[in-house]
Amino acid sequence: MIHGAILIAFLACGIPASYAGNYEILIADRSMNYANAKAFCDCKGMRLAAASLRDADTSQDILAYTASSGYNYWVGADNLQNGGYDFLWSDGVALPASSNLWAPKEPSNPQSSQLCVQLWNKYNMLDDTSCGDAKRVICEKEVK
């Protein structure tokens, strides 16, 4: 069951604005690398999605949208600072390799070139991948 369905409205700049639970979610309709995705969200006064994906109700809404889109999306998690399996969300919370948010057999290669995390359309779950790849973007901002 989807809780608090996401409403999509297109803004003048072509970015779907979504509201789910206590979050404003922006989903970019163009692809960019991870560094540009972070800068894009920062420019909007937001961050790459993190807390909203850990929130059970809100993540269901986001995943329902992304499942039907056919695209991969950057989310706010990487291991750029610590390397290995020490992934962190953009809000500083640890993302353990044992999390049920990871796709099967993921993270698979975080000690070399797969240092950033995408929402992978194959499983609609998290996957470690190269930070230089172009993906769409999910930004979040808590609203209370």
N, C-alpha and C positions, 0 to 999 in steps of 0.2 A: 504494500500500500504506500502510495506517495503521500507524504505529509507536507502540507502547505505548498501546493504546486507552484513551480516557478513560472512567473509571468514574464514574457519576453516583449520588450519594446525597443525599437531601433531608434537610437539617438542620431543626431545630425552627422556625427562622425562615423557612423556605420558600425557601432559596437552594440551588441545586444546587452541591455541592462536587465539584470535578473534580481529578484528578491526572494530569498528563501530563509525562513527562520529569522535569526538575528543578524543576517548578513546581506550586504549588497554585493552582488556578484557581477563582474563584467567579463564577458567572453569575447575576445578579439576575433574578428572575422578575417584576419590576415595572419600569416605565419612569420616567425622570427626566431632567432637563436635565444638561448637562455639568458645571456647578459642583456640583450635588448628587451626580452620579456620582463625582466626585473625592473629595468629602467622605465618601460611602458607603464607598469603598475604603479611605480613610484610617482611618475608624472601625473597619474590620476588620483594621487593621494591614497593609494591602496597598496597591497602587497600581493605577491603570488599566493594563490589559494593554499591554505594550510589548516587553520582551525576549523574552517567550514567543512573540510573533508574528514575531520575527526569527529564532527558532530553527527550522530547517527541520522537524525531527521534531515538535516540540510544536505548531507552527502547523498542520501537517496534521491533528493531532488536534482542535484547536480549530475549524478550518474544517469538518471533517467534522460536528461537532456543530452549528455555526451554520447550515450549509447546509440542514439538515433542519428548522430551527426556524421559519423564515419571519419572523424579526424582524431589525431593525437593532440594532447594539450599539455603545455608546461604547467606544473604545479610548483609550489614553493617548498621544495626539498632538494638538498644536494649534500655531497660530502667533500666539497671543495676545500674546507679548512682542515678536516681531520683525516680524510682519506679512508680507505678500507670500507668496512660496513657501518661506519659511524655517520649515518645520514641524520641531518637536522632539518626540521621544518623551518620556514622563513621567520616564524615567531619564536625560534629558539628551543622548541620542544624536540626531544629525540624521536626519530623514526626508526625503531628497531627492525632488524632484518626478519624478525619473527612476526611482524605485524600482519594481520589478516587483510590489509589493504594492498599488499603486494600480489602481483600476478603469480601463477604457478612457476616455480623455479627461479623466482626473482627475489632479491637483486642477484644478478648473474655475473657481473664483471666490474664491481665497483673499485677494484684496485688498479685499474689502468685508465681506459678512456671513457668509461661510463660513470661519470661523476654527478650527473643531474637526473632528475626524476620527471617522468612524463606520466600522464594518464593515458594508457595504451588502449587504443580502440579495439585491439584483438580480444582482450578480456574485459575491458572497461575497468581495469585495475592498474596499480602502479608498476612501473618498470624503470630500471636504471638505464640511461642512454647517454650518448655523447652530447655535451653542452652546445656544440656548434651546429647541431641539426636544427632545421626550421620546423616549428610546430605552432599551433594556435595557442592562445594564452587564456588562463582563468585567473582573474584577480579577485580579491575579497577585501571587504571593509566591514568591521562589526558596526552594527547600528543598534542602539538600545533606547 
